[in-house]
Amino acid sequence: MSAREESKTLTKKVDSLRRHILKDGEIKVLAAHVRKSLGPAFSKVVDKFGLDIEDALRFQSLACRLTEARLSKGITPKDAATALKVAKYKLDYIEKASLSNINPEITLRYIEFLGLSNWFGRLKKANAELAGRLGLVP
């Protein structure tokens, strides 16, 4: 298999994983692969800025599901922001998994607005510690 074919295959697998609630072991393996693939310079930057790859991977499935749900309903980011009476950039933070900018109240309202409360309950249960730190547990 050529490097290009390998890359395409890996991209498909990663895209598929983004939609799933991953188990702790899967998160740890994936985070290790990210660090290894991007090298020591990446790890230094991540560590310097206090970023947590595992947290980002855990939140990514929510961000992906929210984006997909919004698109499947034919709702633009601007329409969603208007309906929720929030600034569009705040929803962008959620959909882009910008964890340091996440507003818990808006995130929970957005989840409910898009009809993902049941799915989010499973995600929250699987990632209780992160959900607690982000303020997503009432």
C-alpha positions, 0 to 999 in steps of 0.5 A: 500500500502506498503512503497516500493510500495509507493516509487515506485509510487512516483519515477514514478511520479517524473520521469514523472514530470522531463520531463514537464515544471512545473508551479510556483505553482507546483514548490513551492509545489514540493520544499516544499515536497523535504524540508519536506521529506529530513528534517531540516538537508537538509534544513540547508545544502541547505541554508548554500551553497545558493542552490535554490531547485526551480531553480534546479527543474525548470532546471531539465526538460531541463537537462532531455530533453537534455539527452533523446534527445541525447540518442534517437539520439544515440549520446554519450556525447563524440560525442556531445562534439566533435561536439560542440567543447567543453569539455565533462564535460561542457555538463555533467554539463548541463545534471546533472543540475549543475547550478553553472557550467552552461555555457550559450553559450554552453547550448544554442548551445547544445539545438540547436544541439539536436533540442530542440529550440522550446521546450526550448522557452516554458521552457524559457517563463515559467521560464523567471527569471531563464533563465535570471539569467543563461544567457539563454536569448539573 
